[in-house]
Amino acid sequence: MKRFLFKLLPITGMFITWGTAHAVICSISATSMPLSTVYLAPAATQTYTGTISGNCTPEALEVGTRPYIYIGIDQGNPPAGRAMVRQNGADLLNYQIYRDVGLTNIWNEAAAANNGPGGVSYRMATGVANTAQAFGPYSYYLNIPAGQTTNPAGIYNDSAVTATIRLSTNTGLATGAVINTAVFSANASIQHSCYFSTNPSTLNLNYTSFTGTAVTGASSFALSCTFNSPYTLAIAPTTGTALGITYSLALSAALGTGTAAPQNFTVTGTAAAGQAGTCAIGVCSANNPHTVTVTF
């Protein structure tokens, strides 16, 4: 026969604490960037300001406890920085969302005390049970850095930026499950564009009456056009007469495709040999205007 020996020990120092689940119902909304936002790659960094707001409704038990609320924004993909994707393409336009106009604190969902790098936290006011309390609006600052010059023209979009709301500790650390979310979008377009990064220089034809060889001169300029955007060039008029000397003009190229970097072109002027001109004595000068047109 087996025998078992039991010794009863007194149980001391044991405390059982029941956790209280916060009962708060919240709604949240966020403004999206307007579809008309245009990104100018060579220009200074561009910032759009939007808002996040909503309300939270405490149930009876929560009126006295005044819960803390945490608002975060997901970091999307890639996590190191946000990006809009070009429609019908795979090109990315990088951007970031900040909590401050100085663009120093990225707004995300990281657990961060006292509104440090992470989201925004606040404490609900003492209120009435089952009565909504509005929060915000809190401003967010969506920044598109300058210099993203290798992006082709098109519409870029990140349509699933998610703002979340959840309970927080009294030090601003997000806790618990998400109570509610708001999905908003970031949009920007890059338009086909060209500009003279270097204006055409003066074209000089130094002609001597009855010269035995043709005389040439050149004007140079540079164009900067949106990456991968086609364009054409033309000059008008292509001929002219100054001091009785007839000349013609020709472009080094009639079309091109933008690289975002300056692209160099030349206008060559040619005056045929053997022309007398109308300069009777000494040195004479005259000028004619001509226009270089870029179509894109």
Summary of the structure (lengths in Angstrom):
residues: 296
radius of gyration: 34.9
end to end distance: 101.7
largest distance: 143.2
contacts: 821
relative contact order: 0.17
helix: 2%
strand: 48%
